[in-house]
Amino acid sequence: MNIRYYVPVLFLLILFIIYPGASASKADVLCGNNKSGTVRIRPEECESNETEVDLNGIALSPAVKPPRWRWIGAGEGTYWYVPKGGLPAIEWDTSDPQSYSPVIDQTVWHIDHYANGYFSGTVVAQIGIHPPQCQYLIGSVTPSGAVYITFNSLTEPPVGSPALTNGIGRMVLRGNDWTFNMQMASGPASSQITHWAYMLEYTPDEKCWTDLPGVQQSLPDFLANCTAD
């Protein structure tokens, strides 16, 4: 047996024993609370009201439970919209998919209910020159932030369009705020629309409340398209 082959392994093992915390001290950690998170250098830097999130594979500490997302349906609920940069979707004829074209897709959610990882609410969506469509969403969000939503049309959709549309996504931090990073595809057999975007939360004190991107309407006016009688 030639011991030279084992010298590098023994050397690394000795270094690991001498410096057991070297690699961990350089790894960023995400310290998050119910609505925001901050990247810090070491786990011990997390505040008392924060939970450490393992950034490897977006795995979460076992202490994180489904109620971490309950704020999305708390009180009167939360409102979500597509910012200007995320408005363009892609539309194409299935007989000639290479001839696709951009189309504006503004979708607004009002999530007003949450329970144990499930949430629901109303939706108003306007795609291109089509009139606004009224929908109801029912979705789920896992403790790690994976999202699955089904959108059920409450108004008659365009001829040939499916009554149900499914979207997948994930809760993603942008800055200190949580967003829904979503993907969907929908349409009749002859044509399809596919879209991905970051859905941002908005409140009455923000510009988008009075000037919703892509539709030239205020948020209340846009939602009024689907106000129940």
Secondary structure as GFF3:
##gff-version 3
##sequence-region A 1 229
A	DSSP	three_ten_helix	3	6	.	.	.	ID=ss1
A	DSSP	alpha_helix	7	18	.	.	.	ID=ss2
A	DSSP	alpha_helix	22	25	.	.	.	ID=ss3
A	DSSP	beta_strand	29	32	.	.	.	ID=ss4
A	DSSP	beta_strand	37	40	.	.	.	ID=ss5
A	DSSP	three_ten_helix	43	45	.	.	.	ID=ss6
A	DSSP	beta_strand	51	53	.	.	.	ID=ss7
A	DSSP	three_ten_helix	56	58	.	.	.	ID=ss8
A	DSSP	three_ten_helix	66	73	.	.	.	ID=ss9
A	DSSP	beta_strand	78	81	.	.	.	ID=ss10
A	DSSP	three_ten_helix	84	86	.	.	.	ID=ss11
A	DSSP	beta_strand	88	93	.	.	.	ID=ss12
A	DSSP	beta_strand	96	115	.	.	.	ID=ss13
A	DSSP	beta_strand	118	127	.	.	.	ID=ss14
A	DSSP	beta_strand	133	141	.	.	.	ID=ss15
A	DSSP	beta_strand	146	153	.	.	.	ID=ss16
A	DSSP	beta_strand	164	174	.	.	.	ID=ss17
A	DSSP	beta_strand	177	186	.	.	.	ID=ss18
A	DSSP	beta_strand	191	202	.	.	.	ID=ss19
A	DSSP	three_ten_helix	207	209	.	.	.	ID=ss20
A	DSSP	alpha_helix	219	223	.	.	.	ID=ss21
A	DSSP	three_ten_helix	224	226	.	.	.	ID=ss22
###
